[in-house]
Amino acid sequence: MFTRKHFMTAAAAAVFSLAAGAALADGEKVVIGTEGAYPPFNVLEQDGSLTGFDIDIAKALCVEMKAECSFVTQDWDGIIPALEAKKFDAIIASMSITAERKEKVDFTNKYYNTPPAIAVPKDSDITAATPEALEGKTLGAQGSTTHSNYAEAHMKGAEVKLYPTADEYKLDIVNGRIDAVIDDVVVLSEWLKTADGACCKLLGTLPIDPKINGEGAGIALRKGDDALREKFNAAIKAIRDNGEYKKIQDKYFTFDVYGG
């Protein structure tokens, strides 16, 4: 799902508190790590603020938990090590729940689930989102993601080129240096609506590989942080039940991003 922002540097750190009135006065302090380079899920704006679906969901969860939350941005490649080093308490950054990641961190229940997809230039001769159609082509993906893992596992006939961020593979496909890109269908669909994405079209979604794509996107926590995990799980259920989740979802999407 994504060069990255360095943790707590002047250019890359976005730290702010959530206020929910007196209810948070005695609340638990929770520091949330995110990336800030994965629109429409998490974006570090030029003014240093964080926006996006992940961020709005995180804020709603913190209010529900009566927690006093703050956010920091972190390069994707180092985001799990930073969690383990206690630079923050939880990762809310469209991180897929996978068996490989579960070896290092614990996860909450999912808070959304969408499939991977392929995008190509509008004049591309690639006609299908299949390994056969991509054979001999150069396929761009953000490194250290489920999408890069998927490409390497299933698109064996393609040359898979990895990038530190989604922005960089987008730049290369715009300039004709790669033939196709793989990412979350929402990320690609939203990009294609922009002026920068006018070059390209969505070729199609890909079958989910449960071993690679996992169970959806969840909140990652340090191993054994069971109390915080259960607070997040209860809050996810609460905002699903009280309509807050749908309100946030409808701000960004025209479909059920939570998935089946």
Protein Blocks (a to p, Z undefined) as FASTA:
>chain_A
ZZaddehiaklgccddddebjklmmgccdddddeklacfkbccdfkopacdjklmmmmmm
mmmnopacddddddfklmmmmmmnopafbdcehiacdfklmmmmccdddfbdcddddddd
fkbcbfbdcfklmgoiacdddehiaklmmmmmmmmmbccdddfbfklmmmmmmnopafbd
cddfklmmmmmmpmklmmpccfbdcdddfklnonojcddddehilmlmmmmmmmmmmmmm
nommmmmmmmmmccdfkoZZ
